[in-house]
Amino acid sequence: MAQAFDLIVIGAGPGGYVCAFRAAQLGLNVALVEKRATLGGTCLNVGCIPSKALLSSSEHYVFAKQHAAAHGIKIGSVEIDLPGMMKKKDAVVSKLVGGVAQLAKARKIAVVSGTATFVSANTVSVSNPGAQPAELTAKAIVIATGSAPVELPFMKFDGQTVVSSDHAISFDSVPKRLVVVGGGAIGLELGSVWSRLGTEVTVVEFLPKIVANYDDDVVRNFARLLQKQGIRIETSAKVVELRRDGPIPVLVAEREGQKLEFPAEKVLVSVGRRPFTDGLGLEKVGVKIDDKRRIIVDGQLRTSVPGIWAIGDVVAGPMLAHKAEEDGVAAAEWIAGKHGHVNWDLVPAIVYTDPEVASVGLGEDAAKQKGIAVKVGKFNFAANGRALAADAADGYVKIVADAKTDRILGAQILGRGAGELISEVVTHMEYGGSAEDLGRTIHAHPTLSEAVKEAGLAVSKSALHAL
């Protein structure tokens, strides 16, 4: 006999577990189905969290090796202890996934291990090797199964030479050469980790620029800083094959009819992610998908089948953990009869390199392409006291505002801590704030956030610490 719940959430990543937590807060009896041995999904187990742990550890290494002396700190021989670094990363992951499990238990959420398949619109079967399938039934079911790395058809992941981000967080030695296929956030972040640790890193991007959604001026400066760190960047290059007939593999690409060859012990394919709905049996219950295999939902995240909802990476929109979390909260509130809210136009995006790049809303280039008249304010970190003291003078804050109303349309930040700084702009935009509102908000001194204030003032040519 099927176990009955008010809500079943399939997938315990940031979207799924947050959805389950919010639903439990609202008094629903919730089952959370997860096929991994631990909760947290890709993000906590093999994505956002372990990659940020490695980014942080590798930044410490670079500081000790290259920058400590400038701060009056004398350090002897600096060496990499890769097993120690991986141990630190694993400890961070373990603590976080354990914390999620404790929160689920405290909220009396039934965590069911296994792979879920739809039996009907309100029933799923959860299977585990060596055990009898369990049937769960509920008035509402939320699909939160996330995404998986995209493979190139002629270059499948083998976990050794051709790797995904899942593998690139766990190399057992520092490769001599790494080619990253794809100049997006994941590839640049992991490329930065291994470059800092001594790997010769080349990024091969099909488009004319890396991080293609950013303004051209931001990308030019960002690419220059990455190249200064030793990362080679090849744009407008189409990967065509991986040759394995020599002593080491050679990635072959083409640009304007010419062949480019990149020898590499490891090739990290980071060309995007695809919605992961494999094995759910969506066709059995009539859940509709689009041509990109994303589940089609309405403005309240309801699928084509009453009682079935979908959130996060399996629906349209940026494949980001924080977007999935907001989807999850809103879906839980709608299911519970409350008023959910997500502003999908204000999902910030961040690349956690050093310096970071972060954005929200419309960039200057995109606004102009849409025919929107804008005013732009910029402020360089080189004129910010805290940035100078912290060796973080590279980059700038860029605010884009409507030329008539002064309402903030978007922002892009290149610099240390950009991912933290962008949140202030998101907040002002959420409430329809203007560049003047941003510029007249008091900021503590000395802080990096003063650059955000100054960029807001610069929209009306009123910056105080720049001409």
C-alpha positions as a Markdown table, in Angstrom:
| # | Residue | x | y | z |
|---|---|---|---|---|
| 1 | Met | 0.0 | 0.0 | 0.0 |
| 2 | Ala | 1.3 | 3.4 | -1.0 |
| 3 | Gln | 2.5 | 5.8 | 1.7 |
| 4 | Ala | 0.4 | 9.0 | 1.6 |
| 5 | Phe | 1.8 | 12.6 | 1.9 |
| 6 | Asp | 0.7 | 16.1 | 1.1 |
| 7 | Leu | 3.7 | 16.7 | -1.0 |
| 8 | Ile | 6.4 | 14.6 | -2.7 |
| 9 | Val | 9.6 | 16.4 | -3.8 |
| 10 | Ile | 11.8 | 14.4 | -6.3 |
| 11 | Gly | 15.4 | 15.5 | -5.9 |
| 12 | Ala | 17.2 | 16.9 | -2.9 |
| 13 | Gly | 19.4 | 19.6 | -4.4 |
| 14 | Pro | 19.1 | 23.2 | -3.4 |
| 15 | Gly | 15.7 | 23.6 | -5.1 |
| 16 | Gly | 14.3 | 20.3 | -3.8 |
| 17 | Tyr | 15.3 | 20.4 | -0.2 |
| 18 | Val | 14.5 | 24.1 | 0.2 |
| 19 | Cys | 11.0 | 23.4 | -1.3 |
| 20 | Ala | 10.6 | 20.5 | 1.2 |
| 21 | Phe | 11.7 | 22.7 | 4.1 |
| 22 | Arg | 9.4 | 25.5 | 3.2 |
| 23 | Ala | 6.4 | 23.2 | 2.7 |
| 24 | Ala | 7.1 | 21.6 | 6.1 |
| 25 | Gln | 7.2 | 25.0 | 7.7 |
| 26 | Leu | 3.8 | 25.6 | 6.2 |
| 27 | Gly | 2.4 | 22.5 | 7.8 |
| 28 | Leu | 2.5 | 20.0 | 4.9 |
| 29 | Asn | 3.5 | 16.4 | 5.4 |
| 30 | Val | 6.5 | 16.0 | 3.0 |
| 31 | Ala | 8.5 | 13.2 | 1.4 |
| 32 | Leu | 11.8 | 14.1 | -0.1 |
| 33 | Val | 13.1 | 11.5 | -2.6 |
| 34 | Glu | 16.9 | 11.4 | -3.4 |
| 35 | Lys | 18.9 | 8.8 | -5.3 |
| 36 | Arg | 22.3 | 10.0 | -3.8 |
| 37 | Ala | 23.5 | 8.7 | -0.5 |
| 38 | Thr | 23.6 | 12.3 | 0.7 |
| 39 | Leu | 21.3 | 15.3 | 0.3 |
| 40 | Gly | 22.3 | 18.5 | -1.4 |
| 41 | Gly | 22.3 | 17.5 | -5.0 |
| 42 | Thr | 25.0 | 18.5 | -7.5 |
| 43 | Cys | 25.6 | 21.8 | -5.8 |
| 44 | Leu | 26.6 | 20.6 | -2.4 |
| 45 | Asn | 28.2 | 17.3 | -3.4 |
| 46 | Val | 30.1 | 17.9 | -6.6 |
| 47 | Gly | 29.3 | 21.4 | -7.8 |
| 48 | Cys | 29.1 | 24.8 | -6.1 |
| 49 | Ile | 30.5 | 23.9 | -2.7 |
| 50 | Pro | 33.5 | 21.7 | -3.5 |
| 51 | Ser | 34.6 | 24.0 | -6.4 |
| 52 | Lys | 34.4 | 27.0 | -4.1 |
| 53 | Ala | 36.5 | 25.2 | -1.4 |
| 54 | Leu | 39.2 | 24.5 | -4.0 |
| 55 | Leu | 39.0 | 28.0 | -5.3 |
| 56 | Ser | 39.6 | 29.3 | -1.7 |
| 57 | Ser | 42.4 | 26.9 | -1.0 |
| 58 | Ser | 44.2 | 27.6 | -4.2 |
| 59 | Glu | 43.8 | 31.4 | -3.6 |
| 60 | His | 45.6 | 30.9 | -0.2 |
| 61 | Tyr | 48.4 | 29.0 | -2.0 |
| 62 | Val | 48.8 | 31.9 | -4.6 |
| 63 | Phe | 48.9 | 34.4 | -1.8 |
| 64 | Ala | 51.5 | 32.6 | 0.2 |
| 65 | Lys | 53.6 | 32.0 | -2.9 |
| 66 | Gln | 53.3 | 35.3 | -4.8 |
| 67 | His | 51.9 | 38.0 | -2.6 |
| 68 | Ala | 52.7 | 37.5 | 1.1 |
| 69 | Ala | 56.1 | 39.2 | 0.8 |
| 70 | Ala | 54.5 | 42.4 | -0.4 |
| 71 | His | 52.6 | 42.5 | 2.9 |
| 72 | Gly | 55.7 | 42.1 | 5.0 |
| 73 | Ile | 55.1 | 38.4 | 5.5 |
| 74 | Lys | 58.1 | 36.1 | 5.1 |
| 75 | Ile | 57.3 | 32.5 | 4.2 |
| 76 | Gly | 59.8 | 29.8 | 3.4 |
| 77 | Ser | 59.3 | 27.1 | 0.8 |
| 78 | Val | 55.6 | 26.9 | -0.2 |
| 79 | Glu | 54.4 | 23.5 | -1.5 |
| 80 | Ile | 51.1 | 22.0 | -2.5 |
| 81 | Asp | 49.7 | 19.2 | -0.4 |
| 82 | Leu | 47.0 | 18.1 | -2.9 |
| 83 | Pro | 45.6 | 15.3 | -0.7 |
| 84 | Gly | 45.3 | 17.8 | 2.2 |
| 85 | Met | 43.5 | 20.3 | -0.1 |
| 86 | Met | 41.1 | 17.6 | -1.2 |
| 87 | Lys | 40.6 | 16.5 | 2.5 |
| 88 | Lys | 39.6 | 20.1 | 3.3 |
| 89 | Lys | 37.2 | 20.2 | 0.4 |
| 90 | Asp | 35.6 | 16.9 | 1.4 |
| 91 | Ala | 35.2 | 18.1 | 5.0 |
| 92 | Val | 33.3 | 21.2 | 3.9 |
| 93 | Val | 31.0 | 19.1 | 1.7 |
| 94 | Ser | 30.5 | 16.5 | 4.5 |
| 95 | Lys | 29.6 | 19.2 | 7.0 |
| 96 | Leu | 27.0 | 20.9 | 4.7 |
| 97 | Val | 25.3 | 17.7 | 3.5 |
| 98 | Gly | 25.2 | 16.5 | 7.1 |
| 99 | Gly | 23.6 | 19.8 | 8.1 |
| 100 | Val | 20.9 | 19.5 | 5.5 |
| 101 | Ala | 20.1 | 16.0 | 6.7 |
| 102 | Gln | 19.8 | 17.2 | 10.3 |
| 103 | Leu | 17.4 | 20.0 | 9.2 |
| 104 | Ala | 15.3 | 17.6 | 7.2 |
| 105 | Lys | 15.0 | 15.3 | 10.3 |
| 106 | Ala | 14.2 | 18.2 | 12.6 |
| 107 | Arg | 11.4 | 19.2 | 10.2 |
| 108 | Lys | 10.0 | 15.7 | 10.2 |
| 109 | Ile | 10.5 | 15.3 | 6.5 |
| 110 | Ala | 10.4 | 11.7 | 5.3 |
| 111 | Val | 13.7 | 11.2 | 3.3 |
| 112 | Val | 13.3 | 8.3 | 0.9 |
| 113 | Ser | 16.4 | 6.9 | -0.8 |
| 114 | Gly | 16.1 | 5.8 | -4.4 |
| 115 | Thr | 15.2 | 6.6 | -7.9 |
| 116 | Ala | 11.6 | 7.9 | -8.5 |
| 117 | Thr | 9.4 | 7.0 | -11.5 |
| 118 | Phe | 5.9 | 8.2 | -12.0 |
| 119 | Val | 3.2 | 5.6 | -11.8 |
| 120 | Ser | 0.4 | 8.1 | -12.2 |
| 121 | Ala | -0.1 | 11.8 | -11.8 |
| 122 | Asn | -0.2 | 11.5 | -8.0 |
| 123 | Thr | 1.9 | 8.4 | -7.3 |
| 124 | Val | 5.6 | 7.6 | -7.7 |
| 125 | Ser | 7.6 | 4.4 | -7.3 |
| 126 | Val | 10.9 | 4.6 | -5.6 |
| 127 | Ser | 13.4 | 1.9 | -6.5 |
| 128 | Asn | 16.6 | 0.9 | -4.8 |
| 129 | Pro | 19.0 | -1.9 | -5.8 |
| 130 | Gly | 18.3 | -5.0 | -3.7 |
| 131 | Ala | 15.1 | -3.7 | -2.2 |
| 132 | Gln | 11.4 | -3.7 | -3.0 |
| 133 | Pro | 10.2 | -0.5 | -4.7 |
| 134 | Ala | 8.2 | 1.8 | -2.4 |
| 135 | Glu | 5.1 | 3.6 | -3.6 |
| 136 | Leu | 4.4 | 7.1 | -2.5 |
| 137 | Thr | 1.3 | 9.1 | -3.2 |
| 138 | Ala | 0.5 | 12.8 | -2.7 |
| 139 | Lys | -1.8 | 15.6 | -3.7 |
| 140 | Ala | 1.2 | 17.5 | -5.1 |
| 141 | Ile | 4.5 | 16.4 | -6.6 |
| 142 | Val | 7.4 | 18.7 | -7.3 |
| 143 | Ile | 10.1 | 17.6 | -9.9 |
| 144 | Ala | 13.5 | 19.0 | -8.8 |
| 145 | Thr | 15.9 | 16.6 | -10.4 |
| 146 | Gly | 18.4 | 19.3 | -11.5 |
| 147 | Ser | 20.8 | 19.0 | -14.4 |
| 148 | Ala | 23.8 | 17.0 | -15.8 |
| 149 | Pro | 26.9 | 18.1 | -17.7 |
| 150 | Val | 26.5 | 18.1 | -21.5 |
| 151 | Glu | 28.7 | 15.7 | -23.4 |
| 152 | Leu | 30.2 | 16.3 | -26.9 |
| 153 | Pro | 29.0 | 13.5 | -29.1 |
| 154 | Phe | 32.5 | 12.8 | -30.5 |
| 155 | Met | 34.2 | 13.1 | -27.1 |
| 156 | Lys | 32.3 | 11.3 | -24.3 |
| 157 | Phe | 33.3 | 11.6 | -20.7 |
| 158 | Asp | 35.6 | 8.8 | -19.6 |
| 159 | Gly | 36.6 | 10.2 | -16.2 |
| 160 | Gln | 40.3 | 10.0 | -17.0 |
| 161 | Thr | 41.2 | 12.1 | -20.1 |
| 162 | Val | 37.8 | 13.6 | -21.0 |
| 163 | Val | 36.3 | 14.8 | -17.8 |
| 164 | Ser | 33.3 | 16.8 | -16.5 |
| 165 | Ser | 33.3 | 19.2 | -13.6 |
| 166 | Asp | 32.3 | 16.2 | -11.4 |
| 167 | His | 35.8 | 14.7 | -12.1 |
| 168 | Ala | 37.8 | 18.0 | -12.2 |
| 169 | Ile | 37.1 | 18.6 | -8.5 |
| 170 | Ser | 38.9 | 15.4 | -7.6 |
| 171 | Phe | 42.1 | 14.9 | -9.6 |
| 172 | Asp | 44.6 | 12.9 | -7.6 |
| 173 | Ser | 47.6 | 14.8 | -9.1 |
| 174 | Val | 48.1 | 18.2 | -10.7 |
| 175 | Pro | 48.0 | 17.7 | -14.5 |
| 176 | Lys | 50.7 | 19.2 | -16.6 |
| 177 | Arg | 48.3 | 20.5 | -19.2 |
| 178 | Leu | 44.5 | 21.0 | -19.0 |
| 179 | Val | 42.3 | 22.2 | -21.9 |
| 180 | Val | 39.0 | 23.6 | -20.9 |
| 181 | Val | 36.3 | 23.4 | -23.6 |
| 182 | Gly | 33.9 | 26.2 | -22.9 |
| 183 | Gly | 34.5 | 29.7 | -21.5 |
| 184 | Gly | 31.6 | 29.8 | -19.0 |
| 185 | Ala | 31.6 | 30.0 | -15.2 |
| 186 | Ile | 32.3 | 26.4 | -14.4 |
| 187 | Gly | 35.2 | 26.0 | -16.9 |
| 188 | Leu | 36.8 | 29.3 | -15.8 |
| 189 | Glu | 36.5 | 28.5 | -12.1 |
| 190 | Leu | 38.0 | 25.0 | -12.3 |
| 191 | Gly | 40.6 | 26.2 | -14.9 |
| 192 | Ser | 41.6 | 28.9 | -12.4 |
| 193 | Val | 42.0 | 26.3 | -9.6 |
| 194 | Trp | 44.4 | 24.1 | -11.6 |
| 195 | Ser | 46.2 | 27.0 | -13.1 |
| 196 | Arg | 47.0 | 28.3 | -9.6 |
| 197 | Leu | 48.3 | 24.9 | -8.7 |
| 198 | Gly | 50.8 | 24.8 | -11.6 |
| 199 | Thr | 48.8 | 23.4 | -14.5 |
| 200 | Glu | 49.2 | 24.9 | -18.0 |
| 201 | Val | 45.6 | 25.8 | -18.7 |
| 202 | Thr | 44.0 | 26.7 | -22.1 |
| 203 | Val | 40.4 | 27.7 | -22.5 |
| 204 | Val | 38.9 | 27.0 | -25.9 |
| 205 | Glu | 35.6 | 28.8 | -26.5 |
| 206 | Phe | 33.4 | 28.5 | -29.6 |
| 207 | Leu | 31.9 | 32.0 | -29.3 |
| 208 | Pro | 33.8 | 35.3 | -29.9 |
| 209 | Lys | 34.2 | 35.9 | -26.2 |
| 210 | Ile | 34.2 | 34.1 | -22.9 |
| 211 | Val | 31.3 | 34.6 | -20.4 |
| 212 | Ala | 29.2 | 35.7 | -23.4 |
| 213 | Asn | 26.4 | 37.3 | -21.4 |
| 214 | Tyr | 28.6 | 40.1 | -20.1 |
| 215 | Asp | 29.3 | 43.4 | -21.7 |
| 216 | Asp | 32.2 | 43.6 | -24.1 |
| 217 | Asp | 34.3 | 46.0 | -22.0 |
| 218 | Val | 33.9 | 43.8 | -18.9 |
| 219 | Val | 34.9 | 40.7 | -20.8 |
| 220 | Arg | 38.0 | 42.4 | -22.4 |
| 221 | Asn | 39.2 | 43.4 | -18.9 |
| 222 | Phe | 38.3 | 40.1 | -17.3 |
| 223 | Ala | 40.1 | 38.1 | -20.1 |
| 224 | Arg | 43.2 | 40.3 | -19.8 |
| 225 | Leu | 43.4 | 39.6 | -16.0 |
| 226 | Leu | 43.0 | 35.8 | -16.5 |
| 227 | Gln | 45.7 | 35.8 | -19.2 |
| 228 | Lys | 47.9 | 37.8 | -16.9 |
| 229 | Gln | 47.5 | 34.9 | -14.4 |
| 230 | Gly | 48.7 | 32.5 | -17.1 |
| 231 | Ile | 45.5 | 31.2 | -18.5 |
| 232 | Arg | 45.5 | 31.0 | -22.3 |
| 233 | Ile | 42.2 | 31.9 | -23.9 |
| 234 | Glu | 41.3 | 30.9 | -27.5 |
| 235 | Thr | 37.9 | 32.2 | -28.7 |
| 236 | Ser | 36.0 | 31.7 | -32.0 |
| 237 | Ala | 37.4 | 28.1 | -32.0 |
| 238 | Lys | 35.3 | 25.1 | -32.8 |
| 239 | Val | 36.5 | 21.8 | -31.2 |
| 240 | Val | 36.4 | 19.0 | -33.8 |
| 241 | Glu | 38.2 | 16.0 | -32.4 |
| 242 | Leu | 40.5 | 14.6 | -29.7 |
| 243 | Arg | 43.5 | 12.7 | -31.2 |
| 244 | Arg | 44.9 | 10.0 | -29.1 |
| 245 | Asp | 47.6 | 8.6 | -31.5 |
| 246 | Gly | 50.6 | 10.3 | -29.8 |
| 247 | Pro | 52.3 | 10.2 | -26.4 |
| 248 | Ile | 49.6 | 12.5 | -25.0 |
| 249 | Pro | 46.1 | 13.4 | -26.3 |
| 250 | Val | 45.7 | 16.4 | -28.6 |
| 251 | Leu | 42.5 | 18.5 | -28.8 |
| 252 | Val | 41.9 | 19.8 | -32.3 |
| 253 | Ala | 39.9 | 22.9 | -33.0 |
| 254 | Glu | 39.2 | 25.0 | -36.1 |
| 255 | Arg | 39.2 | 28.8 | -36.5 |
| 256 | Glu | 38.6 | 30.5 | -39.8 |
| 257 | Gly | 39.7 | 27.4 | -41.7 |
| 258 | Gln | 42.8 | 26.9 | -39.7 |
| 259 | Lys | 43.5 | 24.0 | -37.4 |
| 260 | Leu | 44.5 | 24.6 | -33.8 |
| 261 | Glu | 46.1 | 21.8 | -31.7 |
| 262 | Phe | 46.3 | 21.7 | -27.9 |
| 263 | Pro | 48.1 | 18.8 | -26.2 |
| 264 | Ala | 46.5 | 18.0 | -22.9 |
| 265 | Glu | 46.6 | 15.2 | -20.3 |
| 266 | Lys | 43.1 | 16.3 | -19.2 |
| 267 | Val | 40.3 | 17.8 | -21.2 |
| 268 | Leu | 37.5 | 19.4 | -19.2 |
| 269 | Val | 34.4 | 19.7 | -21.2 |
| 270 | Ser | 32.3 | 22.5 | -19.8 |
| 271 | Val | 29.9 | 23.5 | -22.6 |
| 272 | Gly | 26.7 | 23.7 | -20.5 |
| 273 | Arg | 24.3 | 21.5 | -18.6 |
| 274 | Arg | 21.1 | 19.7 | -19.6 |
| 275 | Pro | 17.9 | 19.2 | -17.7 |
| 276 | Phe | 18.0 | 15.8 | -15.9 |
| 277 | Thr | 14.7 | 14.0 | -16.3 |
| 278 | Asp | 16.0 | 10.6 | -17.3 |
| 279 | Gly | 13.9 | 7.7 | -16.1 |
| 280 | Leu | 11.1 | 9.8 | -14.5 |
| 281 | Gly | 8.5 | 8.5 | -16.9 |
| 282 | Leu | 7.2 | 12.0 | -17.8 |
| 283 | Glu | 5.6 | 10.7 | -21.0 |
| 284 | Lys | 3.6 | 8.1 | -19.0 |
| 285 | Val | 1.7 | 10.9 | -17.2 |
| 286 | Gly | 1.7 | 13.5 | -20.0 |
| 287 | Val | 4.1 | 16.1 | -18.6 |
| 288 | Lys | 5.1 | 18.2 | -21.6 |
| 289 | Ile | 8.7 | 19.2 | -22.4 |
| 290 | Asp | 10.1 | 21.7 | -24.9 |
| 291 | Asp | 12.7 | 21.3 | -27.7 |
| 292 | Lys | 15.5 | 21.6 | -25.1 |
| 293 | Arg | 14.0 | 18.9 | -23.0 |
| 294 | Arg | 13.0 | 21.4 | -20.3 |
| 295 | Ile | 9.7 | 20.8 | -18.5 |
| 296 | Ile | 7.1 | 23.4 | -19.6 |
| 297 | Val | 5.6 | 25.3 | -16.7 |
| 298 | Asp | 3.3 | 28.3 | -16.2 |
| 299 | Gly | 3.9 | 31.4 | -14.1 |
| 300 | Gln | 3.4 | 29.4 | -11.0 |
| 301 | Leu | 5.7 | 26.5 | -12.0 |
| 302 | Arg | 2.8 | 24.2 | -12.7 |
| 303 | Thr | 3.3 | 21.6 | -15.4 |
| 304 | Ser | 0.8 | 20.5 | -18.0 |
| 305 | Val | -0.5 | 17.9 | -15.5 |
| 306 | Pro | -2.6 | 19.2 | -12.6 |
| 307 | Gly | -0.8 | 18.4 | -9.3 |
| 308 | Ile | 2.7 | 18.1 | -10.8 |
| 309 | Trp | 5.1 | 21.1 | -10.5 |
| 310 | Ala | 8.7 | 21.5 | -11.7 |
| 311 | Ile | 11.5 | 23.8 | -10.4 |
| 312 | Gly | 15.2 | 24.7 | -10.9 |
| 313 | Asp | 17.3 | 23.4 | -13.6 |
| 314 | Val | 14.6 | 21.2 | -15.2 |
| 315 | Val | 12.6 | 24.3 | -16.3 |
| 316 | Ala | 13.5 | 27.4 | -18.3 |
| 317 | Gly | 15.8 | 30.0 | -16.8 |
| 318 | Pro | 19.4 | 30.2 | -15.5 |
| 319 | Met | 20.7 | 26.9 | -14.1 |
| 320 | Leu | 21.8 | 28.4 | -10.8 |
| 321 | Ala | 21.3 | 27.0 | -7.2 |
| 322 | His | 19.9 | 30.3 | -5.9 |
| 323 | Lys | 17.3 | 30.5 | -8.6 |
| 324 | Ala | 16.3 | 26.9 | -7.8 |
| 325 | Glu | 15.9 | 27.7 | -4.2 |
| 326 | Glu | 13.6 | 30.6 | -4.9 |
| 327 | Asp | 11.6 | 28.4 | -7.2 |
| 328 | Gly | 11.3 | 25.9 | -4.4 |
| 329 | Val | 10.1 | 28.4 | -1.9 |
| 330 | Ala | 7.5 | 29.8 | -4.2 |
| 331 | Ala | 6.3 | 26.4 | -5.4 |
| 332 | Ala | 5.8 | 25.3 | -1.7 |
| 333 | Glu | 3.9 | 28.5 | -0.9 |
| 334 | Trp | 1.6 | 28.1 | -4.0 |
| 335 | Ile | 1.0 | 24.5 | -3.2 |
| 336 | Ala | 0.1 | 25.4 | 0.4 |
| 337 | Gly | -2.3 | 28.1 | -0.8 |
| 338 | Lys | -0.1 | 31.0 | -0.1 |
| 339 | His | 1.3 | 33.8 | -2.3 |
| 340 | Gly | 4.7 | 32.7 | -3.7 |
| 341 | His | 7.0 | 35.2 | -5.3 |
| 342 | Val | 10.0 | 35.0 | -7.6 |
| 343 | Asn | 11.4 | 37.8 | -9.8 |
| 344 | Trp | 13.1 | 35.8 | -12.5 |
| 345 | Asp | 14.4 | 39.0 | -14.1 |
| 346 | Leu | 16.7 | 39.6 | -11.1 |
| 347 | Val | 18.7 | 36.4 | -10.7 |
| 348 | Pro | 22.3 | 37.4 | -10.2 |
| 349 | Ala | 25.1 | 35.4 | -11.9 |
| 350 | Ile | 28.6 | 35.1 | -10.6 |
| 351 | Val | 31.9 | 33.7 | -11.8 |
| 352 | Tyr | 34.0 | 32.9 | -8.7 |
| 353 | Thr | 37.4 | 33.5 | -10.1 |
| 354 | Asp | 39.8 | 36.1 | -8.8 |
| 355 | Pro | 38.7 | 38.7 | -9.6 |
| 356 | Glu | 35.1 | 37.6 | -9.7 |
| 357 | Val | 32.6 | 38.9 | -12.2 |
| 358 | Ala | 28.9 | 39.3 | -11.3 |
| 359 | Ser | 25.9 | 40.6 | -13.0 |
| 360 | Val | 22.2 | 41.2 | -12.6 |
| 361 | Gly | 19.5 | 42.5 | -15.0 |
| 362 | Leu | 20.4 | 44.2 | -18.3 |
| 363 | Gly | 23.9 | 45.0 | -19.3 |
| 364 | Glu | 24.8 | 48.1 | -21.4 |
| 365 | Asp | 25.2 | 46.1 | -24.6 |
| 366 | Ala | 21.9 | 44.2 | -24.2 |
| 367 | Ala | 20.0 | 47.3 | -23.3 |
| 368 | Lys | 21.3 | 49.1 | -26.5 |
| 369 | Gln | 20.4 | 46.0 | -28.6 |
| 370 | Lys | 16.8 | 46.3 | -27.3 |
| 371 | Gly | 16.8 | 50.0 | -28.2 |
| 372 | Ile | 16.6 | 51.1 | -24.6 |
| 373 | Ala | 18.2 | 54.5 | -23.9 |
| 374 | Val | 20.5 | 54.1 | -20.9 |
| 375 | Lys | 23.0 | 56.1 | -18.7 |
| 376 | Val | 26.0 | 54.2 | -17.4 |
| 377 | Gly | 28.0 | 54.9 | -14.2 |
| 378 | Lys | 31.4 | 53.3 | -13.6 |
| 379 | Phe | 33.8 | 53.4 | -10.7 |
| 380 | Asn | 37.2 | 51.7 | -10.6 |
| 381 | Phe | 38.4 | 49.8 | -7.6 |
| 382 | Ala | 41.8 | 51.4 | -8.1 |
| 383 | Ala | 40.2 | 54.5 | -6.5 |
| 384 | Asn | 38.8 | 52.6 | -3.5 |
| 385 | Gly | 40.9 | 52.7 | -0.3 |
| 386 | Arg | 39.9 | 49.2 | 1.0 |
| 387 | Ala | 40.6 | 47.7 | -2.4 |
| 388 | Leu | 44.1 | 49.2 | -2.5 |
| 389 | Ala | 44.9 | 48.0 | 1.0 |
| 390 | Ala | 43.7 | 44.5 | 0.1 |
| 391 | Asp | 45.5 | 44.2 | -3.3 |
| 392 | Ala | 42.1 | 44.2 | -5.0 |
| 393 | Ala | 42.5 | 47.2 | -7.2 |
| 394 | Asp | 41.6 | 45.4 | -10.5 |
| 395 | Gly | 38.2 | 45.9 | -12.0 |
| 396 | Tyr | 35.2 | 48.2 | -11.6 |
| 397 | Val | 31.5 | 48.5 | -10.8 |
| 398 | Lys | 29.2 | 49.4 | -13.7 |
| 399 | Ile | 25.6 | 50.5 | -13.1 |
| 400 | Val | 23.1 | 50.7 | -16.0 |
| 401 | Ala | 20.1 | 52.9 | -15.5 |
| 402 | Asp | 17.2 | 54.1 | -17.7 |
| 403 | Ala | 18.1 | 57.4 | -19.3 |
| 404 | Lys | 14.7 | 58.9 | -18.6 |
| 405 | Thr | 13.7 | 57.5 | -15.2 |
| 406 | Asp | 17.1 | 56.7 | -13.6 |
| 407 | Arg | 15.7 | 53.3 | -12.6 |
| 408 | Ile | 18.4 | 50.7 | -12.3 |
| 409 | Leu | 18.2 | 48.3 | -15.2 |
| 410 | Gly | 21.2 | 46.2 | -14.4 |
| 411 | Ala | 24.8 | 46.0 | -13.1 |
| 412 | Gln | 28.0 | 44.3 | -13.8 |
| 413 | Ile | 30.9 | 44.1 | -11.4 |
| 414 | Leu | 34.5 | 42.9 | -12.1 |
| 415 | Gly | 36.5 | 42.7 | -8.9 |
| 416 | Arg | 37.3 | 41.1 | -5.6 |
| 417 | Gly | 34.1 | 40.1 | -3.8 |
| 418 | Ala | 31.8 | 41.0 | -6.8 |
| 419 | Gly | 29.5 | 38.1 | -5.9 |
| 420 | Glu | 28.9 | 39.7 | -2.5 |
| 421 | Leu | 28.6 | 43.3 | -3.8 |
| 422 | Ile | 26.0 | 42.5 | -6.5 |
| 423 | Ser | 23.4 | 41.6 | -3.8 |
| 424 | Glu | 23.0 | 45.3 | -2.9 |
| 425 | Val | 22.1 | 46.2 | -6.5 |
| 426 | Val | 19.7 | 43.3 | -6.6 |
| 427 | Thr | 18.0 | 44.6 | -3.5 |
| 428 | His | 17.6 | 48.2 | -4.9 |
| 429 | Met | 16.3 | 46.7 | -8.2 |
| 430 | Glu | 13.7 | 44.5 | -6.4 |
| 431 | Tyr | 12.1 | 47.7 | -5.0 |
| 432 | Gly | 12.4 | 49.7 | -8.2 |
| 433 | Gly | 15.3 | 51.8 | -7.0 |
| 434 | Ser | 17.1 | 54.4 | -9.0 |
| 435 | Ala | 20.8 | 55.0 | -9.5 |
| 436 | Glu | 20.4 | 58.1 | -7.3 |
| 437 | Asp | 18.9 | 55.9 | -4.5 |
| 438 | Leu | 21.9 | 53.7 | -4.7 |
| 439 | Gly | 24.3 | 56.6 | -4.7 |
| 440 | Arg | 22.6 | 58.3 | -1.7 |
| 441 | Thr | 22.6 | 55.2 | 0.5 |
| 442 | Ile | 25.2 | 55.4 | 3.2 |
| 443 | His | 28.0 | 53.0 | 2.9 |
| 444 | Ala | 30.6 | 52.3 | 5.6 |
| 445 | His | 34.1 | 53.5 | 5.0 |
| 446 | Pro | 36.5 | 52.0 | 4.1 |
| 447 | Thr | 34.7 | 49.2 | 2.3 |
| 448 | Leu | 34.7 | 47.7 | -1.2 |
| 449 | Ser | 30.9 | 48.5 | -1.3 |
| 450 | Glu | 31.8 | 52.2 | -1.6 |
| 451 | Ala | 32.6 | 51.5 | -5.2 |
| 452 | Val | 29.0 | 50.5 | -5.7 |
| 453 | Lys | 27.8 | 53.8 | -4.2 |
| 454 | Glu | 30.2 | 55.7 | -6.4 |
| 455 | Ala | 29.1 | 53.9 | -9.5 |
| 456 | Gly | 25.5 | 54.8 | -8.7 |
| 457 | Leu | 26.6 | 58.5 | -8.3 |
| 458 | Ala | 28.6 | 58.2 | -11.6 |
| 459 | Val | 25.4 | 57.6 | -13.6 |
| 460 | Ser | 24.6 | 61.3 | -13.1 |
| 461 | Lys | 28.3 | 62.3 | -13.3 |
| 462 | Ser | 28.3 | 62.9 | -9.5 |
| 463 | Ala | 31.0 | 60.5 | -8.4 |
| 464 | Leu | 32.9 | 62.0 | -5.5 |
| 465 | His | 36.2 | 60.2 | -5.8 |
| 466 | Ala | 36.6 | 60.2 | -9.6 |
| 467 | Leu | 36.5 | 62.8 | -12.3 |
